């Protein structure tokens, strides 16, 4: 952590320093403090995840990083040390959080259909959900607002929603 910065500010500073990505909302996953995590020195890691669209954030290798690339979650290559576990835990935390909240970051457009929301949800959860039950549950969460608009060019003209502020 940097002197005079909060944990969140330090996370943003490190993320920007390694990738050039700045100003994205992040969620803390877990603290990793096993004694032998790193072969050279003692390392404590606080793991965070962020939901962002790669096309909105081109990554730039900075500082000591030689290459930075985006990977779909199911194609991430083997990572160093215990970092595979960090990714697995972050994904598990994200899935658990999605059961309670609509935390889709900037993955959805400002206005979206319930089908688009369901497709995104199924993609993250890696399993299909029943359309009627999903819609009922999502609408009961009272986190969406109908815009009164319909999506043009789509059969049936589905209603557009946005996340309540």
PyMOL commands that place a pseudoatom at each C-alpha (Angstrom):
pseudoatom trace, name=CA, resn=UNK, resi=1, chain=A, elem=C, hetatm=0, pos=[0.000, 0.000, 0.000]
pseudoatom trace, name=CA, resn=UNK, resi=2, chain=A, elem=C, hetatm=0, pos=[1.097, 3.500, -0.686]
pseudoatom trace, name=CA, resn=UNK, resi=3, chain=A, elem=C, hetatm=0, pos=[1.562, 5.993, 2.121]
pseudoatom trace, name=CA, resn=UNK, resi=4, chain=A, elem=C, hetatm=0, pos=[-1.465, 8.241, 2.515]
pseudoatom trace, name=CA, resn=UNK, resi=5, chain=A, elem=C, hetatm=0, pos=[-3.772, 6.197, 0.257]
pseudoatom trace, name=CA, resn=UNK, resi=6, chain=A, elem=C, hetatm=0, pos=[-6.768, 4.088, 1.193]
pseudoatom trace, name=CA, resn=UNK, resi=7, chain=A, elem=C, hetatm=0, pos=[-6.826, 0.424, 0.213]
pseudoatom trace, name=CA, resn=UNK, resi=8, chain=A, elem=C, hetatm=0, pos=[-9.139, 1.199, -2.707]
pseudoatom trace, name=CA, resn=UNK, resi=9, chain=A, elem=C, hetatm=0, pos=[-6.933, 4.081, -3.899]
pseudoatom trace, name=CA, resn=UNK, resi=10, chain=A, elem=C, hetatm=0, pos=[-3.893, 1.802, -3.692]
pseudoatom trace, name=CA, resn=UNK, resi=11, chain=A, elem=C, hetatm=0, pos=[-5.677, -0.882, -5.741]
pseudoatom trace, name=CA, resn=UNK, resi=12, chain=A, elem=C, hetatm=0, pos=[-6.542, 1.694, -8.416]
pseudoatom trace, name=CA, resn=UNK, resi=13, chain=A, elem=C, hetatm=0, pos=[-2.949, 2.937, -8.435]
pseudoatom trace, name=CA, resn=UNK, resi=14, chain=A, elem=C, hetatm=0, pos=[-1.553, -0.594, -8.918]
pseudoatom trace, name=CA, resn=UNK, resi=15, chain=A, elem=C, hetatm=0, pos=[-4.113, -1.456, -11.609]
pseudoatom trace, name=CA, resn=UNK, resi=16, chain=A, elem=C, hetatm=0, pos=[-3.295, 1.724, -13.528]
pseudoatom trace, name=CA, resn=UNK, resi=17, chain=A, elem=C, hetatm=0, pos=[0.438, 1.223, -13.031]
pseudoatom trace, name=CA, resn=UNK, resi=18, chain=A, elem=C, hetatm=0, pos=[0.323, -2.281, -14.536]
pseudoatom trace, name=CA, resn=UNK, resi=19, chain=A, elem=C, hetatm=0, pos=[-2.363, -1.946, -17.219]
pseudoatom trace, name=CA, resn=UNK, resi=20, chain=A, elem=C, hetatm=0, pos=[-3.277, 1.689, -17.810]
pseudoatom trace, name=CA, resn=UNK, resi=21, chain=A, elem=C, hetatm=0, pos=[-6.854, 0.987, -16.640]
pseudoatom trace, name=CA, resn=UNK, resi=22, chain=A, elem=C, hetatm=0, pos=[-8.246, 3.655, -14.360]
pseudoatom trace, name=CA, resn=UNK, resi=23, chain=A, elem=C, hetatm=0, pos=[-11.470, 4.578, -12.601]
pseudoatom trace, name=CA, resn=UNK, resi=24, chain=A, elem=C, hetatm=0, pos=[-13.325, 1.247, -12.553]
pseudoatom trace, name=CA, resn=UNK, resi=25, chain=A, elem=C, hetatm=0, pos=[-15.428, -0.039, -9.658]
pseudoatom trace, name=CA, resn=UNK, resi=26, chain=A, elem=C, hetatm=0, pos=[-13.838, -2.977, -7.867]
pseudoatom trace, name=CA, resn=UNK, resi=27, chain=A, elem=C, hetatm=0, pos=[-15.022, -5.489, -5.279]
pseudoatom trace, name=CA, resn=UNK, resi=28, chain=A, elem=C, hetatm=0, pos=[-12.735, -7.071, -2.690]
pseudoatom trace, name=CA, resn=UNK, resi=29, chain=A, elem=C, hetatm=0, pos=[-12.568, -10.873, -2.779]
pseudoatom trace, name=CA, resn=UNK, resi=30, chain=A, elem=C, hetatm=0, pos=[-10.184, -12.127, -0.112]
pseudoatom trace, name=CA, resn=UNK, resi=31, chain=A, elem=C, hetatm=0, pos=[-6.829, -11.663, 1.598]
pseudoatom trace, name=CA, resn=UNK, resi=32, chain=A, elem=C, hetatm=0, pos=[-4.144, -14.272, 0.835]
pseudoatom trace, name=CA, resn=UNK, resi=33, chain=A, elem=C, hetatm=0, pos=[-1.411, -14.514, 3.451]
pseudoatom trace, name=CA, resn=UNK, resi=34, chain=A, elem=C, hetatm=0, pos=[0.013, -18.052, 3.350]
pseudoatom trace, name=CA, resn=UNK, resi=35, chain=A, elem=C, hetatm=0, pos=[3.670, -17.944, 4.365]
pseudoatom trace, name=CA, resn=UNK, resi=36, chain=A, elem=C, hetatm=0, pos=[5.047, -19.700, 1.262]
pseudoatom trace, name=CA, resn=UNK, resi=37, chain=A, elem=C, hetatm=0, pos=[2.990, -17.994, -1.473]
pseudoatom trace, name=CA, resn=UNK, resi=38, chain=A, elem=C, hetatm=0, pos=[6.071, -16.570, -3.180]
pseudoatom trace, name=CA, resn=UNK, resi=39, chain=A, elem=C, hetatm=0, pos=[9.456, -18.314, -3.480]
pseudoatom trace, name=CA, resn=UNK, resi=40, chain=A, elem=C, hetatm=0, pos=[11.580, -15.211, -2.832]
pseudoatom trace, name=CA, resn=UNK, resi=41, chain=A, elem=C, hetatm=0, pos=[9.846, -13.168, -0.151]
pseudoatom trace, name=CA, resn=UNK, resi=42, chain=A, elem=C, hetatm=0, pos=[6.767, -12.929, 2.036]
pseudoatom trace, name=CA, resn=UNK, resi=43, chain=A, elem=C, hetatm=0, pos=[3.816, -11.573, 0.038]
pseudoatom trace, name=CA, resn=UNK, resi=44, chain=A, elem=C, hetatm=0, pos=[0.332, -10.697, 1.236]
pseudoatom trace, name=CA, resn=UNK, resi=45, chain=A, elem=C, hetatm=0, pos=[-2.240, -10.153, -1.511]
pseudoatom trace, name=CA, resn=UNK, resi=46, chain=A, elem=C, hetatm=0, pos=[-5.642, -8.528, -1.375]
pseudoatom trace, name=CA, resn=UNK, resi=47, chain=A, elem=C, hetatm=0, pos=[-7.644, -9.805, -4.345]
pseudoatom trace, name=CA, resn=UNK, resi=48, chain=A, elem=C, hetatm=0, pos=[-10.242, -7.633, -6.102]
pseudoatom trace, name=CA, resn=UNK, resi=49, chain=A, elem=C, hetatm=0, pos=[-12.370, -8.078, -9.207]
pseudoatom trace, name=CA, resn=UNK, resi=50, chain=A, elem=C, hetatm=0, pos=[-13.842, -5.510, -11.572]
pseudoatom trace, name=CA, resn=UNK, resi=51, chain=A, elem=C, hetatm=0, pos=[-16.460, -5.906, -14.291]
pseudoatom trace, name=CA, resn=UNK, resi=52, chain=A, elem=C, hetatm=0, pos=[-15.386, -3.975, -17.364]
pseudoatom trace, name=CA, resn=UNK, resi=53, chain=A, elem=C, hetatm=0, pos=[-15.772, -4.158, -21.126]
pseudoatom trace, name=CA, resn=UNK, resi=54, chain=A, elem=C, hetatm=0, pos=[-12.391, -4.825, -22.736]
pseudoatom trace, name=CA, resn=UNK, resi=55, chain=A, elem=C, hetatm=0, pos=[-13.308, -2.645, -25.724]
pseudoatom trace, name=CA, resn=UNK, resi=56, chain=A, elem=C, hetatm=0, pos=[-13.720, 0.318, -23.339]
pseudoatom trace, name=CA, resn=UNK, resi=57, chain=A, elem=C, hetatm=0, pos=[-10.344, -0.246, -21.720]
pseudoatom trace, name=CA, resn=UNK, resi=58, chain=A, elem=C, hetatm=0, pos=[-7.473, -1.120, -24.032]
pseudoatom trace, name=CA, resn=UNK, resi=59, chain=A, elem=C, hetatm=0, pos=[-4.708, -2.391, -21.783]
pseudoatom trace, name=CA, resn=UNK, resi=60, chain=A, elem=C, hetatm=0, pos=[-1.162, -1.094, -21.982]
pseudoatom trace, name=CA, resn=UNK, resi=61, chain=A, elem=C, hetatm=0, pos=[1.738, -2.993, -20.442]
pseudoatom trace, name=CA, resn=UNK, resi=62, chain=A, elem=C, hetatm=0, pos=[3.357, -0.607, -17.984]
pseudoatom trace, name=CA, resn=UNK, resi=63, chain=A, elem=C, hetatm=0, pos=[6.023, -0.649, -15.291]
pseudoatom trace, name=CA, resn=UNK, resi=64, chain=A, elem=C, hetatm=0, pos=[7.678, -4.091, -15.101]
pseudoatom trace, name=CA, resn=UNK, resi=65, chain=A, elem=C, hetatm=0, pos=[4.966, -5.897, -17.123]
pseudoatom trace, name=CA, resn=UNK, resi=66, chain=A, elem=C, hetatm=0, pos=[6.022, -6.979, -20.627]
pseudoatom trace, name=CA, resn=UNK, resi=67, chain=A, elem=C, hetatm=0, pos=[2.616, -8.075, -21.955]
pseudoatom trace, name=CA, resn=UNK, resi=68, chain=A, elem=C, hetatm=0, pos=[-1.006, -7.541, -20.968]
pseudoatom trace, name=CA, resn=UNK, resi=69, chain=A, elem=C, hetatm=0, pos=[-3.932, -9.257, -22.739]
pseudoatom trace, name=CA, resn=UNK, resi=70, chain=A, elem=C, hetatm=0, pos=[-7.612, -9.928, -22.184]
pseudoatom trace, name=CA, resn=UNK, resi=71, chain=A, elem=C, hetatm=0, pos=[-8.795, -13.545, -21.918]
pseudoatom trace, name=CA, resn=UNK, resi=72, chain=A, elem=C, hetatm=0, pos=[-12.280, -15.020, -21.668]
pseudoatom trace, name=CA, resn=UNK, resi=73, chain=A, elem=C, hetatm=0, pos=[-12.576, -16.408, -18.141]
pseudoatom trace, name=CA, resn=UNK, resi=74, chain=A, elem=C, hetatm=0, pos=[-12.582, -20.028, -19.305]
pseudoatom trace, name=CA, resn=UNK, resi=75, chain=A, elem=C, hetatm=0, pos=[-9.415, -19.655, -21.426]
pseudoatom trace, name=CA, resn=UNK, resi=76, chain=A, elem=C, hetatm=0, pos=[-7.026, -18.014, -18.963]
pseudoatom trace, name=CA, resn=UNK, resi=77, chain=A, elem=C, hetatm=0, pos=[-3.634, -19.741, -19.250]
pseudoatom trace, name=CA, resn=UNK, resi=78, chain=A, elem=C, hetatm=0, pos=[-1.838, -21.181, -16.225]
pseudoatom trace, name=CA, resn=UNK, resi=79, chain=A, elem=C, hetatm=0, pos=[-0.750, -18.364, -13.946]
pseudoatom trace, name=CA, resn=UNK, resi=80, chain=A, elem=C, hetatm=0, pos=[2.249, -18.019, -11.645]
pseudoatom trace, name=CA, resn=UNK, resi=81, chain=A, elem=C, hetatm=0, pos=[2.297, -18.877, -7.958]
pseudoatom trace, name=CA, resn=UNK, resi=82, chain=A, elem=C, hetatm=0, pos=[-1.233, -19.200, -6.506]
pseudoatom trace, name=CA, resn=UNK, resi=83, chain=A, elem=C, hetatm=0, pos=[-2.822, -16.780, -8.964]
pseudoatom trace, name=CA, resn=UNK, resi=84, chain=A, elem=C, hetatm=0, pos=[-5.040, -19.494, -10.509]
pseudoatom trace, name=CA, resn=UNK, resi=85, chain=A, elem=C, hetatm=0, pos=[-6.656, -19.776, -7.075]
pseudoatom trace, name=CA, resn=UNK, resi=86, chain=A, elem=C, hetatm=0, pos=[-7.141, -16.004, -6.898]
pseudoatom trace, name=CA, resn=UNK, resi=87, chain=A, elem=C, hetatm=0, pos=[-8.982, -16.040, -10.247]
pseudoatom trace, name=CA, resn=UNK, resi=88, chain=A, elem=C, hetatm=0, pos=[-11.115, -19.030, -9.174]
pseudoatom trace, name=CA, resn=UNK, resi=89, chain=A, elem=C, hetatm=0, pos=[-11.999, -17.336, -5.874]
pseudoatom trace, name=CA, resn=UNK, resi=90, chain=A, elem=C, hetatm=0, pos=[-12.813, -14.051, -7.635]
pseudoatom trace, name=CA, resn=UNK, resi=91, chain=A, elem=C, hetatm=0, pos=[-15.150, -15.845, -10.040]
pseudoatom trace, name=CA, resn=UNK, resi=92, chain=A, elem=C, hetatm=0, pos=[-16.820, -17.726, -7.168]
pseudoatom trace, name=CA, resn=UNK, resi=93, chain=A, elem=C, hetatm=0, pos=[-17.280, -14.452, -5.260]
pseudoatom trace, name=CA, resn=UNK, resi=94, chain=A, elem=C, hetatm=0, pos=[-18.714, -12.751, -8.346]
pseudoatom trace, name=CA, resn=UNK, resi=95, chain=A, elem=C, hetatm=0, pos=[-21.185, -15.607, -8.838]
pseudoatom trace, name=CA, resn=UNK, resi=96, chain=A, elem=C, hetatm=0, pos=[-22.251, -15.440, -5.198]
pseudoatom trace, name=CA, resn=UNK, resi=97, chain=A, elem=C, hetatm=0, pos=[-22.660, -11.661, -5.383]
pseudoatom trace, name=CA, resn=UNK, resi=98, chain=A, elem=C, hetatm=0, pos=[-24.792, -11.976, -8.521]
pseudoatom trace, name=CA, resn=UNK, resi=99, chain=A, elem=C, hetatm=0, pos=[-27.318, -14.033, -6.585]
pseudoatom trace, name=CA, resn=UNK, resi=100, chain=A, elem=C, hetatm=0, pos=[-28.094, -10.976, -4.451]
pseudoatom trace, name=CA, resn=UNK, resi=101, chain=A, elem=C, hetatm=0, pos=[-27.311, -7.921, -6.574]
pseudoatom trace, name=CA, resn=UNK, resi=102, chain=A, elem=C, hetatm=0, pos=[-27.260, -6.649, -10.138]
pseudoatom trace, name=CA, resn=UNK, resi=103, chain=A, elem=C, hetatm=0, pos=[-23.548, -5.933, -10.142]
pseudoatom trace, name=CA, resn=UNK, resi=104, chain=A, elem=C, hetatm=0, pos=[-22.831, -5.928, -13.843]
pseudoatom trace, name=CA, resn=UNK, resi=105, chain=A, elem=C, hetatm=0, pos=[-20.492, -2.955, -13.825]
pseudoatom trace, name=CA, resn=UNK, resi=106, chain=A, elem=C, hetatm=0, pos=[-20.327, -1.521, -17.303]
pseudoatom trace, name=CA, resn=UNK, resi=107, chain=A, elem=C, hetatm=0, pos=[-21.012, -4.852, -18.995]
pseudoatom trace, name=CA, resn=UNK, resi=108, chain=A, elem=C, hetatm=0, pos=[-24.542, -3.791, -19.902]
pseudoatom trace, name=CA, resn=UNK, resi=109, chain=A, elem=C, hetatm=0, pos=[-25.476, -0.825, -22.061]
pseudoatom trace, name=CA, resn=UNK, resi=110, chain=A, elem=C, hetatm=0, pos=[-27.354, 1.994, -20.321]
pseudoatom trace, name=CA, resn=UNK, resi=111, chain=A, elem=C, hetatm=0, pos=[-30.644, 0.574, -21.658]
pseudoatom trace, name=CA, resn=UNK, resi=112, chain=A, elem=C, hetatm=0, pos=[-31.054, -3.176, -22.087]
pseudoatom trace, name=CA, resn=UNK, resi=113, chain=A, elem=C, hetatm=0, pos=[-33.656, -5.903, -22.461]
pseudoatom trace, name=CA, resn=UNK, resi=114, chain=A, elem=C, hetatm=0, pos=[-34.311, -8.565, -19.855]
pseudoatom trace, name=CA, resn=UNK, resi=115, chain=A, elem=C, hetatm=0, pos=[-33.022, -11.091, -22.416]
pseudoatom trace, name=CA, resn=UNK, resi=116, chain=A, elem=C, hetatm=0, pos=[-29.703, -9.233, -22.628]
pseudoatom trace, name=CA, resn=UNK, resi=117, chain=A, elem=C, hetatm=0, pos=[-29.521, -9.184, -18.827]
pseudoatom trace, name=CA, resn=UNK, resi=118, chain=A, elem=C, hetatm=0, pos=[-30.305, -12.906, -18.679]
pseudoatom trace, name=CA, resn=UNK, resi=119, chain=A, elem=C, hetatm=0, pos=[-27.698, -13.717, -21.358]
pseudoatom trace, name=CA, resn=UNK, resi=120, chain=A, elem=C, hetatm=0, pos=[-25.039, -11.831, -19.393]
pseudoatom trace, name=CA, resn=UNK, resi=121, chain=A, elem=C, hetatm=0, pos=[-26.089, -13.509, -16.146]
pseudoatom trace, name=CA, resn=UNK, resi=122, chain=A, elem=C, hetatm=0, pos=[-25.940, -16.972, -17.738]
pseudoatom trace, name=CA, resn=UNK, resi=123, chain=A, elem=C, hetatm=0, pos=[-22.537, -16.200, -19.247]
pseudoatom trace, name=CA, resn=UNK, resi=124, chain=A, elem=C, hetatm=0, pos=[-21.071, -15.282, -15.876]
pseudoatom trace, name=CA, resn=UNK, resi=125, chain=A, elem=C, hetatm=0, pos=[-22.805, -18.063, -13.955]
pseudoatom trace, name=CA, resn=UNK, resi=126, chain=A, elem=C, hetatm=0, pos=[-21.890, -20.570, -16.690]
pseudoatom trace, name=CA, resn=UNK, resi=127, chain=A, elem=C, hetatm=0, pos=[-25.322, -22.190, -16.537]
pseudoatom trace, name=CA, resn=UNK, resi=128, chain=A, elem=C, hetatm=0, pos=[-28.752, -21.566, -18.044]
pseudoatom trace, name=CA, resn=UNK, resi=129, chain=A, elem=C, hetatm=0, pos=[-31.644, -20.274, -15.955]
pseudoatom trace, name=CA, resn=UNK, resi=130, chain=A, elem=C, hetatm=0, pos=[-35.375, -20.567, -16.513]
pseudoatom trace, name=CA, resn=UNK, resi=131, chain=A, elem=C, hetatm=0, pos=[-36.538, -17.436, -18.343]
pseudoatom trace, name=CA, resn=UNK, resi=132, chain=A, elem=C, hetatm=0, pos=[-39.738, -16.896, -16.336]
pseudoatom trace, name=CA, resn=UNK, resi=133, chain=A, elem=C, hetatm=0, pos=[-38.121, -17.485, -12.943]
pseudoatom trace, name=CA, resn=UNK, resi=134, chain=A, elem=C, hetatm=0, pos=[-35.184, -15.243, -13.833]
pseudoatom trace, name=CA, resn=UNK, resi=135, chain=A, elem=C, hetatm=0, pos=[-37.426, -12.368, -14.915]
pseudoatom trace, name=CA, resn=UNK, resi=136, chain=A, elem=C, hetatm=0, pos=[-39.637, -12.739, -11.846]
pseudoatom trace, name=CA, resn=UNK, resi=137, chain=A, elem=C, hetatm=0, pos=[-36.648, -12.762, -9.481]
pseudoatom trace, name=CA, resn=UNK, resi=138, chain=A, elem=C, hetatm=0, pos=[-34.933, -9.838, -11.195]
pseudoatom trace, name=CA, resn=UNK, resi=139, chain=A, elem=C, hetatm=0, pos=[-38.066, -7.675, -11.199]
pseudoatom trace, name=CA, resn=UNK, resi=140, chain=A, elem=C, hetatm=0, pos=[-38.750, -8.517, -7.516]
pseudoatom trace, name=CA, resn=UNK, resi=141, chain=A, elem=C, hetatm=0, pos=[-35.287, -7.178, -6.638]
pseudoatom trace, name=CA, resn=UNK, resi=142, chain=A, elem=C, hetatm=0, pos=[-36.687, -3.721, -7.498]
pseudoatom trace, name=CA, resn=UNK, resi=143, chain=A, elem=C, hetatm=0, pos=[-33.358, -2.625, -8.986]
pseudoatom trace, name=CA, resn=UNK, resi=144, chain=A, elem=C, hetatm=0, pos=[-34.573, -2.080, -12.551]
pseudoatom trace, name=CA, resn=UNK, resi=145, chain=A, elem=C, hetatm=0, pos=[-36.590, 0.742, -14.013]
pseudoatom trace, name=CA, resn=UNK, resi=146, chain=A, elem=C, hetatm=0, pos=[-38.642, 0.347, -17.187]
pseudoatom trace, name=CA, resn=UNK, resi=147, chain=A, elem=C, hetatm=0, pos=[-37.759, 3.090, -19.662]
pseudoatom trace, name=CA, resn=UNK, resi=148, chain=A, elem=C, hetatm=0, pos=[-41.055, 2.955, -21.534]
pseudoatom trace, name=CA, resn=UNK, resi=149, chain=A, elem=C, hetatm=0, pos=[-39.061, 2.283, -24.708]
pseudoatom trace, name=CA, resn=UNK, resi=150, chain=A, elem=C, hetatm=0, pos=[-38.831, -0.848, -26.808]
pseudoatom trace, name=CA, resn=UNK, resi=151, chain=A, elem=C, hetatm=0, pos=[-35.822, -2.285, -28.602]
pseudoatom trace, name=CA, resn=UNK, resi=152, chain=A, elem=C, hetatm=0, pos=[-36.177, -1.638, -32.290]
pseudoatom trace, name=CA, resn=UNK, resi=153, chain=A, elem=C, hetatm=0, pos=[-35.284, -4.256, -34.854]
pseudoatom trace, name=CA, resn=UNK, resi=154, chain=A, elem=C, hetatm=0, pos=[-35.933, -7.177, -32.514]
pseudoatom trace, name=CA, resn=UNK, resi=155, chain=A, elem=C, hetatm=0, pos=[-38.890, -9.505, -32.951]
pseudoatom trace, name=CA, resn=UNK, resi=156, chain=A, elem=C, hetatm=0, pos=[-41.601, -8.753, -30.424]
pseudoatom trace, name=CA, resn=UNK, resi=157, chain=A, elem=C, hetatm=0, pos=[-40.170, -5.326, -29.546]
pseudoatom trace, name=CA, resn=UNK, resi=158, chain=A, elem=C, hetatm=0, pos=[-38.923, -6.176, -26.031]
pseudoatom trace, name=CA, resn=UNK, resi=159, chain=A, elem=C, hetatm=0, pos=[-39.100, -3.476, -23.373]
pseudoatom trace, name=CA, resn=UNK, resi=160, chain=A, elem=C, hetatm=0, pos=[-35.913, -1.660, -22.417]
pseudoatom trace, name=CA, resn=UNK, resi=161, chain=A, elem=C, hetatm=0, pos=[-34.819, -1.305, -18.794]
pseudoatom trace, name=CA, resn=UNK, resi=162, chain=A, elem=C, hetatm=0, pos=[-32.101, 0.533, -16.923]
pseudoatom trace, name=CA, resn=UNK, resi=163, chain=A, elem=C, hetatm=0, pos=[-30.591, 0.026, -13.495]
pseudoatom trace, name=CA, resn=UNK, resi=164, chain=A, elem=C, hetatm=0, pos=[-32.108, 2.323, -10.851]
pseudoatom trace, name=CA, resn=UNK, resi=165, chain=A, elem=C, hetatm=0, pos=[-29.755, 4.906, -9.461]
for i in range(1, 165): cmd.bond("trace and resi %d" % i, "trace and resi %d" % (i + 1))
show_as sticks, trace
zoom trace
